[in-house]
Amino acid sequence: MNDAHHTTVSKARKEAKTIARSGAMSHAQALDDIARRAGHSHWKDMLSAGDAPEAAHHGQRIADIIGRAMSMPPIRIAGGWMVRDPGDYAEGATLFISDDGTIMDGLRGDSRMHVERILAVHEEGALDYPALERVDPSALKGDDFHRVVIGHLQLTGCMSADGPYISAEDLREKPYRGRRHPVGGVALGHCAEILPVSEETVSKRPDKARHGPGWWICKYDAGQPRVPLVGIDEEMVRAIAAEFGMEFGYGMGWDRRFIDSPAFRSLVRWVRLFPKKAKRDARHDNYVNDWHRLALDAITREDGASAH
């Protein structure tokens, strides 16, 4: 592939990622659309303008990205790569990636969305977890007020009997009746802290042992691991801590950290949209004291600022 074509392809891939992030269309659809605008019949045709070795390398890179995010190493086959999709493992679903990077198999529902998300938010040339991706709060329902996705993990801020709460789902797991069983959860506020948890600690808990040692969202201390962040690099773990206002490492947890977080701003929006439900749940403030009053104060400030 000559330098000019390589630059064109690289720019096209970055543009496709931006389009996919916006939700206008999937990553694959964006690639085809960009290729057609450039005078090609589809993305594969645009890639074929370069040499075969470069195209084959692209297929391997895509397979490595998907395989690592799914914790399933890709297997080399004739003409491409194969990655078993653990989310649909019981049904034997397998993802095939051709040497030029085309996804040849039509995965269903959440599996297809997960693969497209991996590719859409992944930085060019990187082979680690994609950046933290916020879900539009307007797409949330019920007691959910904030949600982010990082790699295979979906973290949701929601209202519970403990007040503001964080719940986690593994996107690789197959949904049952449209829902996945949470892999963990804990109240937000002064009790939530991200800490390194040892092998000895998790081995004592059968429900935790399968996730292994590493970073966990804990309740008060490392002896109470609640949400596994195992396998996510430290930079992204810090981003999760900032997103939900949790202490990182061994610090002093306090309510103010959550009040200053993006998750709390989403909670303020939820209180504005569901005032009766919020008032009903106001009594659940053991871990974030007076969260309802603080949210109402924030709404008052917002309204005052907009009036001016």
HELIX and SHEET records of a PDB file:
HELIX    1   1 ASP A    3  SER A   22  1                                  20    
HELIX    2   2 HIS A   27  ARG A   37  1                                  11    
HELIX    3   3 TRP A   43  LEU A   47  1                                   5    
HELIX    4   4 ALA A   52  ALA A   69  1                                  18    
HELIX    5   5 PRO A   86  GLU A   91  5                                   6    
HELIX    6   6 GLY A  109  VAL A  121  1                                  13    
HELIX    7   7 PRO A  137  ALA A  139  5                                   3    
HELIX    8   8 GLU A  199  SER A  203  1                                   5    
HELIX    9   9 PRO A  206  ALA A  209  1                                   4    
HELIX   10  10 GLU A  234  PHE A  244  1                                  11    
HELIX   11  11 ASP A  255  ILE A  259  1                                   5    
HELIX   12  12 PRO A  262  LEU A  273  1                                  12    
HELIX   13  13 PRO A  275  ASP A  281  1                                   7    
HELIX   14  14 TRP A  291  ALA A  307  1                                  17    
SHEET    1   A 3 ILE A  75  ILE A  77  0                                        
SHEET    2   A 3 GLY A  80  ARG A  84 -1                                        
SHEET    3   A 3 THR A  94  SER A  98 -1                                        
SHEET    1   B 5 GLU A 133  ARG A 134  0                                        
SHEET    2   B 5 ASP A 144  ILE A 150 -1                                        
SHEET    3   B 5 LEU A 153  SER A 160 -1                                        
SHEET    4   B 5 GLY A 163  ASP A 170 -1                                        
SHEET    5   B 5 GLY A 184  ALA A 187 -1                                        
SHEET    1   C 4 PRO A 225  PRO A 228  0                                        
SHEET    2   C 4 GLY A 214  LYS A 219 -1                                        
SHEET    3   C 4 ALA A 192  VAL A 197 -1                                        
SHEET    4   C 4 GLU A 247  PHE A 248  1                                        
END                                                                             
